[in-house]
Amino acid sequence: MSRTSPPPSRSRRALLAGLVLGALAACSARGPAPADPPPASPPAAPEPVAPPRICLALGGGAAKGFAHIGVIKMLEAHGIRADVVAGTSAGSVVGALYAAGIDPFTLQERAAALDESTLRDIRLFSGGLVQGQALQDYVNGQVGGRTIERLGKPFAAVATRLDTGDRVVFVRGNTGQAVRASSSVPGVFEPARIGGRSYVDGGVVSPVPVDAARQLGADIVIAVDISTKASGTTPTALAGIVNQSIAIMGQALGRQELERADVVIRPRVDDIGPVSFEQRHAAILEGERAALAALPRIRASIAAHQRTRLEAARRKAEEEAAAQPADVDCGDSWVRRLNPFARDRPCG
């Protein structure tokens, strides 16, 4: 005959019920289980960096200035386009047309078709052999009569005030008139009159307008130096004497200003005379060769500039992220439930 367990006593059942109710009450007092802390957000990525603002600083050099066309042609063929242009003397002529939106191939075609005799409006006994009005009219005709501020690219023409010797940078107004002032070689052209003042060739004070390019907001300045260097020989023709005299005066200034350029391109045009317009094609070719040789330096300068800007943007993003105020933990959050000190700390 099997034995059966005696029924549990009333006191044991009461004790078991009390333990169950106590456990439930404890769980209710503690509230829900703490949630996991929110994941840390990654640092904000720096904003995309804008490409550098590139400026061509085209120097003076009379007929050597055709080399500027070759430089522009080669740079554009390799995807390097100037955002702004500054020019002195012959560089202001090419620069104004380029800033007006004329592409380098059209510039070359117009250079080939140019009859330089149409620009020689000679007037004797007036402070110079050439008046300069024909040059002014030619430039205005090429740019469609637009003022400097209405050209396709920002443009600056550098000239010299005859009364003070100060450098003047024209960035608005009559385009042809500014180019005329920038190109008025002393002794060859009459001083250009603008606003009651007289101006002569910008090469006297700024043979290659690097500083004017910086004034236009350039990040990278590509300077094209076609200036005549003293060769040890004495020129006999008037144009050669004047050209070499200006070159000698501007050599020291030119060296200092060129040091402030990022890249300097020097076409080999020393053998081309100041009025040797028949060598325009040779000058353009030398410009192409010099620009091609300078491409690695130009690309390295652009890459270095971009790295600097990216690093600056990264540091700025990190500083802004570090400066963000910490979240104040208020309400019935998991930190305040687990940290007894947080429960007593006021919010806000």
C-alpha positions as CSV (number, residue, x, y, z in Angstrom):
1,M,0.0,0.0,0.0
2,S,1.6,3.3,-1.2
3,R,2.2,6.2,1.1
4,T,1.0,9.7,0.3
5,S,2.6,13.0,1.4
6,P,0.6,14.9,3.9
7,P,-0.9,18.1,2.6
8,P,1.1,21.3,3.1
9,S,0.2,23.2,6.2
10,R,-1.6,26.5,6.0
11,S,1.4,28.3,7.4
12,R,3.7,27.0,4.6
13,R,1.3,28.2,1.9
14,A,1.1,31.6,3.4
15,L,5.0,31.9,3.6
16,L,5.3,30.9,-0.1
17,A,2.7,33.5,-1.2
18,G,4.5,36.2,0.8
19,L,7.8,35.5,-0.9
20,V,6.2,35.7,-4.4
21,L,4.5,39.0,-3.6
22,G,7.7,40.4,-2.2
23,A,9.7,39.6,-5.3
24,L,7.0,41.2,-7.5
25,A,7.0,44.3,-5.4
26,A,10.8,44.6,-5.6
27,C,10.8,44.3,-9.4
28,S,8.1,47.0,-9.6
29,A,10.1,49.4,-7.3
30,R,13.2,49.0,-9.5
31,G,11.4,49.9,-12.7
32,P,12.3,48.6,-16.1
33,A,15.8,47.3,-16.9
34,P,18.3,50.1,-17.8
35,A,18.6,50.7,-21.5
36,D,21.9,50.5,-23.3
37,P,23.7,53.9,-23.7
38,P,23.2,55.6,-27.1
39,P,26.1,54.8,-29.6
40,A,28.7,57.6,-30.0
41,S,28.2,59.6,-33.1
42,P,31.1,59.8,-35.5
43,P,32.9,63.2,-35.9
44,A,31.3,65.4,-38.5
45,A,32.9,65.1,-41.9
46,P,34.5,68.3,-43.2
47,E,32.6,70.1,-46.0
48,P,33.9,69.6,-49.6
49,V,36.8,71.9,-50.4
50,A,36.3,74.3,-53.3
51,P,38.9,74.2,-56.1
52,P,41.6,76.9,-55.8
53,R,41.1,80.2,-57.6
54,I,43.8,80.3,-60.3
55,C,45.1,83.5,-61.8
56,L,47.4,84.1,-64.8
57,A,49.8,87.0,-64.3
58,L,50.9,87.9,-67.8
59,G,54.0,90.1,-68.1
60,G,55.0,92.7,-70.5
61,G,57.4,92.3,-73.5
62,A,56.0,93.9,-76.6
63,A,56.0,91.4,-79.5
64,K,57.2,88.7,-77.1
65,G,53.6,88.9,-75.7
66,F,52.4,86.4,-78.4
67,A,54.0,83.8,-76.2
68,H,51.1,84.3,-73.7
69,I,48.7,82.8,-76.3
70,G,50.8,79.6,-76.4
71,V,50.9,79.4,-72.6
72,I,47.1,79.8,-72.4
73,K,46.5,77.3,-75.2
74,M,48.7,74.6,-73.6
75,L,47.2,75.1,-70.1
76,E,43.6,74.8,-71.3
77,A,44.5,71.7,-73.4
78,H,45.5,70.1,-70.1
79,G,42.4,71.2,-68.1
80,I,44.0,74.2,-66.3
81,R,41.8,77.2,-66.8
82,A,42.4,80.6,-65.2
83,D,39.6,82.1,-63.1
84,V,41.1,85.6,-63.1
85,V,43.7,87.4,-65.3
86,A,46.1,90.2,-64.6
87,G,48.3,91.8,-67.3
88,T,51.0,94.3,-67.8
89,S,51.7,96.0,-71.2
90,A,51.5,93.2,-73.8
91,G,50.2,90.9,-71.2
92,S,47.2,93.3,-70.7
93,V,46.4,93.0,-74.4
94,V,46.3,89.2,-74.4
95,G,44.8,89.1,-70.9
96,A,41.9,91.4,-71.8
97,L,40.9,89.4,-74.8
98,Y,41.2,86.1,-72.9
99,A,39.1,87.5,-70.0
100,A,36.5,88.5,-72.5
101,G,35.9,84.9,-73.3
102,I,38.0,84.5,-76.5
103,D,39.4,81.0,-76.5
104,P,43.1,80.4,-77.2
105,F,42.7,79.0,-80.6
106,T,40.7,82.0,-81.7
107,L,43.4,84.2,-80.1
108,Q,46.0,82.5,-82.2
109,E,43.9,83.0,-85.4
110,R,43.4,86.7,-84.6
111,A,47.1,87.1,-83.8
112,A,48.0,85.6,-87.2
113,A,45.6,88.0,-89.0
114,L,46.7,91.1,-87.1
115,D,48.2,93.8,-89.2
116,E,50.4,95.6,-86.6
117,S,50.6,98.7,-88.9
118,T,47.0,99.4,-88.0
119,L,48.0,100.0,-84.4
120,R,50.7,102.6,-85.2
121,D,48.8,105.9,-85.1
122,I,52.0,107.9,-85.2
123,R,51.9,111.5,-84.1
124,L,55.2,113.4,-83.8
125,F,56.2,115.9,-81.1
126,S,53.5,114.8,-78.6
127,G,55.5,113.0,-75.9
128,G,55.7,109.8,-77.9
129,L,55.7,108.4,-81.5
130,V,52.5,106.4,-81.1
131,Q,49.3,108.0,-79.9
132,G,47.7,104.8,-78.6
133,Q,44.1,105.5,-79.7
134,A,44.3,102.8,-82.4
135,L,45.3,100.2,-79.8
136,Q,42.5,101.3,-77.5
137,D,40.0,101.0,-80.3
138,Y,41.3,97.6,-81.4
139,V,40.9,96.1,-77.9
140,N,37.5,97.6,-77.4
141,G,36.4,96.1,-80.8
142,Q,37.7,92.7,-79.8
143,V,35.9,92.6,-76.5
144,G,32.7,93.9,-77.9
145,G,32.9,97.3,-76.2
146,R,32.4,95.8,-72.8
147,T,33.9,97.4,-69.7
148,I,36.3,95.6,-67.5
149,E,33.7,94.6,-65.0
150,R,31.5,93.1,-67.7
151,L,34.2,90.7,-69.1
152,G,33.8,87.0,-68.6
153,K,36.6,86.8,-66.1
154,P,37.8,89.2,-63.5
155,F,40.6,91.2,-65.1
156,A,43.2,93.8,-64.0
157,A,45.5,95.9,-66.1
158,V,48.6,97.4,-64.4
159,A,49.9,100.9,-65.3
160,T,52.2,103.5,-63.8
161,R,51.2,107.0,-62.8
162,L,53.5,109.4,-64.5
163,D,53.4,112.1,-61.8
164,T,54.0,109.9,-58.8
165,G,55.5,106.7,-60.1
166,D,52.8,104.7,-58.3
167,R,51.5,101.4,-59.5
168,V,47.8,101.6,-60.6
169,V,45.6,98.6,-61.1
170,F,42.6,99.1,-63.3
171,V,39.7,96.7,-62.5
172,R,36.8,98.6,-63.9
173,G,36.0,101.1,-66.6
174,N,36.9,101.3,-70.3
175,T,38.8,98.1,-71.2
176,G,40.7,99.5,-74.2
177,Q,41.7,102.6,-72.3
178,A,43.1,100.6,-69.4
179,V,45.1,98.4,-71.8
180,R,46.3,101.5,-73.6
181,A,47.6,103.0,-70.3
182,S,49.2,99.7,-69.3
183,S,51.0,99.5,-72.7
184,S,52.2,103.1,-73.1
185,V,55.9,102.5,-73.3
186,P,57.7,105.7,-72.4
187,G,59.3,107.3,-75.5
188,V,57.3,105.1,-77.9
189,F,53.7,105.8,-76.9
190,E,52.2,109.0,-75.7
191,P,51.2,108.9,-72.0
192,A,47.6,107.8,-71.7
193,R,45.3,110.4,-70.1
194,I,42.5,109.0,-67.8
195,G,40.6,111.2,-65.4
196,G,43.0,114.1,-65.7
197,R,46.1,112.0,-65.0
198,S,48.8,110.6,-67.2
199,Y,49.8,106.9,-67.2
200,V,52.7,105.0,-68.8
201,D,53.6,101.3,-69.2
202,G,53.0,99.2,-66.1
203,G,56.3,97.4,-66.7
204,V,58.1,100.3,-65.1
205,V,56.8,99.3,-61.7
206,S,55.4,95.8,-62.1
207,P,56.8,93.8,-65.1
208,V,54.8,90.7,-64.1
209,P,51.7,91.6,-62.2
210,V,51.8,89.0,-59.4
211,D,50.6,91.3,-56.7
212,A,47.7,92.5,-58.8
213,A,46.7,88.9,-59.2
214,R,46.7,88.4,-55.5
215,Q,44.5,91.5,-55.2
216,L,42.0,89.7,-57.5
217,G,41.7,87.0,-54.8
218,A,43.9,84.4,-56.5
219,D,44.9,81.3,-54.4
220,I,47.4,80.2,-57.0
221,V,49.3,82.6,-59.2
222,I,50.9,81.3,-62.5
223,A,53.2,84.1,-63.6
224,V,54.4,84.3,-67.2
225,D,57.7,86.2,-67.5
226,I,58.7,87.3,-71.0
227,S,60.7,90.4,-69.9
228,T,63.9,91.2,-71.7
229,K,67.0,90.5,-69.7
230,A,70.2,92.6,-70.1
231,S,72.1,90.5,-72.6
232,G,75.5,92.3,-72.4
233,T,75.0,93.8,-75.9
234,T,74.0,97.4,-76.6
235,P,70.9,97.8,-78.8
236,T,71.1,100.4,-81.5
237,A,67.5,100.8,-82.6
238,L,65.2,103.1,-80.7
239,A,62.7,100.4,-79.7
240,G,65.5,98.1,-78.5
241,I,67.1,100.9,-76.4
242,V,63.8,101.8,-74.8
243,N,62.9,98.2,-74.2
244,Q,66.2,97.3,-72.6
245,S,66.2,100.5,-70.5
246,I,62.7,99.5,-69.1
247,A,63.9,96.0,-68.5
248,I,66.9,97.1,-66.5
249,M,64.8,99.4,-64.4
250,G,62.3,96.7,-63.7
251,Q,64.6,93.8,-63.1
252,A,65.0,94.2,-59.3
253,L,61.3,94.9,-58.8
254,G,60.4,92.0,-61.1
255,R,62.5,89.5,-59.2
256,Q,60.9,90.5,-55.9
257,E,57.4,90.2,-57.3
258,L,58.0,86.9,-59.0
259,E,59.1,85.4,-55.8
260,R,55.5,85.8,-54.6
261,A,54.1,83.7,-57.5
262,D,53.4,80.0,-57.0
263,V,54.7,79.0,-60.4
264,V,56.8,81.0,-62.9
265,I,56.7,80.2,-66.6
266,R,59.6,81.6,-68.7
267,P,59.2,81.1,-72.5
268,R,62.5,81.3,-74.3
269,V,61.8,84.5,-76.3
270,D,65.0,86.5,-75.6
271,D,65.9,86.3,-79.3
272,I,62.6,87.9,-80.4
273,G,62.8,91.7,-80.6
274,P,60.2,94.1,-79.2
275,V,58.8,94.9,-82.7
276,S,59.5,91.5,-84.3
277,F,55.8,90.8,-85.1
278,E,56.9,88.5,-87.9
279,Q,58.1,86.1,-85.2
280,R,54.6,85.8,-83.6
281,H,54.3,82.1,-84.5
282,A,57.7,81.3,-82.9
283,A,56.7,83.2,-79.8
284,I,53.4,81.2,-79.5
285,L,55.3,77.9,-79.9
286,E,57.8,78.9,-77.2
287,G,54.9,79.7,-74.9
288,E,53.4,76.2,-75.5
289,R,56.7,74.5,-74.8
290,A,57.3,76.5,-71.6
291,A,53.8,75.8,-70.3
292,L,54.1,72.1,-71.1
293,A,57.3,71.9,-69.1
294,A,55.7,73.7,-66.2
295,L,52.6,71.4,-65.9
296,P,54.1,69.1,-63.2
297,R,54.9,72.2,-61.0
298,I,51.5,73.6,-61.6
299,R,49.7,70.4,-60.7
300,A,51.9,69.9,-57.6
301,S,51.1,73.5,-56.5
302,I,47.3,72.8,-56.9
303,A,47.6,69.5,-55.0
304,A,49.5,71.1,-52.1
305,H,47.0,73.9,-51.9
306,Q,44.1,71.4,-51.7
307,R,45.9,69.3,-49.1
308,T,46.3,72.5,-46.9
309,R,42.7,73.4,-47.3
310,L,41.5,69.9,-46.5
311,E,43.6,69.7,-43.4
312,A,42.3,73.1,-42.3
313,A,38.7,72.0,-42.9
314,R,39.3,68.8,-41.0
315,R,40.7,70.7,-38.0
316,K,37.8,73.1,-38.1
317,A,35.3,70.2,-38.1
318,E,37.1,68.6,-35.1
319,E,37.1,71.8,-33.2
320,E,33.4,72.4,-33.8
321,A,32.6,68.9,-32.7
322,A,34.7,69.3,-29.5
323,A,32.9,72.6,-28.7
324,Q,29.4,71.0,-28.8
325,P,27.9,71.1,-25.2
326,A,27.4,67.8,-23.5
327,D,23.8,66.6,-23.2
328,V,22.2,67.3,-19.8
329,D,20.7,64.1,-18.5
330,C,17.2,64.9,-17.1
331,G,14.1,63.0,-16.5
332,D,13.8,59.2,-15.7
333,S,16.9,58.2,-17.8
334,W,19.1,55.2,-17.3
335,V,21.9,57.4,-16.0
336,R,19.8,59.0,-13.2
337,R,18.4,55.6,-12.2
338,L,21.8,53.9,-11.9
339,N,23.7,56.9,-10.5
340,P,22.4,57.9,-7.0
341,F,24.3,61.2,-7.2
342,A,22.6,62.1,-10.5
343,R,19.1,61.7,-8.9
344,D,20.0,64.6,-6.6
345,R,21.5,66.9,-9.3
346,P,19.2,69.6,-10.8
347,C,18.8,69.7,-14.6
348,G,19.4,72.7,-16.8
